[in-house]
Amino acid sequence: MLHRARVAEVGQDEAGAWARTDDGRRFGADLLIGADGHRSLVRRAVAPGRPDAEFAGYALWLGVAQERDLSFAGRWPGGLDIRDSGDHVLLGYPLASADGSTEPGERRLGWAWYDGTRNALFRRLGAVRGSVSHHSLRATDLDADVRDGLAREAASRWPRPWRDAIADSVARADFVGTPIAEYVPEHLACGRMLLVGDAAHVPTPMTGRGFGTSLDDAEALARHLRDVDADCVPGALLAHEAERLGPARSLVLSGKGFSSSFSRSA
Ligand SMILES: Cc1cc2nc3c(=O)[nH]c(=O)nc-3n(C[C@H](O)[C@H](O)[C@H](O)COP(=O)(O)OP(=O)(O)OC[C@H]3O[C@@H](n4cnc5c(N)ncnc54)[C@H](O)[C@@H]3O)c2cc1C
């Protein structure tokens, strides 16, 4: 078992596939599964003509606030609350406490704020370069002016208790901003290499199905690899691709309508 090692390079020949870690170790096997997320290194080998997920033209701010930290005495939300306000969409959702309690005072509020107006900020801080989303921003990566601006905008744009939850997350500098990426795959398999999960398909989180589809990939792959000899691995991976490419493409395309209506060019 190998933990906390970064794969720096992958490759294959007719007999097997290999990965080299950034500390110089080389691991060989009959096949190599790229489950390495939206910025997949393995995708560079499987789909060299289109290796990168593309910036979708908007960002998502995410945070969670504790009920006990909010001065909100109104009616607790009963479920998902979606608010649409032009270049902004807010998803607010009540959550149990970290240990599962739904007792008043113990609960939490999660918030997810889609923002089409701060792309220039993500570019200035290097989170988006060219057409590629590189990384998320932590609250502590942001100037106080930017954080205060978010809290002020939340106060004017969103109703309680969501604006209270956002103000609390901003005051604690405990939230993240993610430049949203998308990737519609054309291939999943190449020889003895295969992509699964976000390496294979990157949908907007608005679909709410990225995780579940990744689990479906894993279940299908287990079936296709059951009792397969080393010589038959490339054929088994092609059979997996034939089953999973359609659902992978549908997943990402199902979010494209939202993205194209919400995307901003800056
Ligand atoms: C903001 C946001 C909100 C989301 N909300 C939802 C939701 O509500 N519902 C839903 O179903 N899905 C949601 N998703 C999507 C969901 O998170 C992903 O689909 C899921 O995490 C994909 O799992 P994965 O294992 O393929 O990739 P990841 O979870 O990205 O895991 C990839 C792993 O590979 C590792 N890795 C990457 N490169 C290397 C390397 N070179 N060497 C070694 N290790 C490496 C990473 O460190 C990471 O541990 C959301 C995504 C985002 C960004």
The ligand as a Gaussian input file, in Angstrom:
#p B3LYP/6-31G(d) Opt

LIG

0 1
 C      -17.259000      22.228000      -5.243000
 C      -17.729000      20.862000      -5.614000
 C      -18.961000      20.382000      -5.153000
 C      -19.396000      19.094000      -5.501000
 N      -20.626000      18.644000      -5.068000
 C      -21.048000      17.407000      -5.426000
 C      -22.317000      16.909000      -5.004000
 O      -23.084000      17.594000      -4.324000
 N      -22.684000      15.639000      -5.372000
 C      -21.868000      14.845000      -6.152000
 O      -22.232000      13.700000      -6.456000
 N      -20.677000      15.300000      -6.576000
 C      -20.243000      16.548000      -6.229000
 N      -19.030000      17.007000      -6.650000
 C      -18.210000      16.115000      -7.484000
 C      -17.462000      15.093000      -6.639000
 O      -16.734000      15.754000      -5.615000
 C      -16.497000      14.342000      -7.561000
 O      -17.223000      13.811000      -8.658000
 C      -15.795000      13.219000      -6.842000
 O      -15.049000      13.748000      -5.759000
 C      -14.853000      12.511000      -7.809000
 O      -14.091000      11.586000      -7.092000
 P      -12.698000      11.136000      -7.662000
 O      -12.183000      10.119000      -6.705000
 O      -12.812000      10.764000      -9.102000
 O      -11.769000      12.424000      -7.672000
 P      -11.185000      13.247000      -6.384000
 O      -12.143000      13.243000      -5.265000
 O      -10.747000      14.545000      -6.982000
 O       -9.916000      12.364000      -5.970000
 C       -8.755000      12.318000      -6.776000
 C       -7.592000      11.916000      -5.869000
 O       -6.433000      11.732000      -6.685000
 C       -5.339000      12.352000      -6.027000
 N       -4.350000      12.718000      -7.060000
 C       -4.489000      13.595000      -8.069000
 N       -3.375000      13.663000      -8.802000
 C       -2.490000      12.783000      -8.232000
 C       -1.155000      12.411000      -8.533000
 N       -0.482000      12.917000      -9.563000
 N       -0.547000      11.483000      -7.726000
 C       -1.213000      10.934000      -6.665000
 N       -2.501000      11.267000      -6.335000
 C       -3.117000      12.178000      -7.115000
 C       -5.925000      13.570000      -5.343000
 O       -5.080000      14.016000      -4.293000
 C       -7.244000      12.997000      -4.833000
 O       -7.079000      12.380000      -3.586000
 C      -18.589000      18.282000      -6.327000
 C      -17.349000      18.768000      -6.784000
 C      -16.929000      20.048000      -6.450000
 C      -15.596000      20.556000      -6.987000

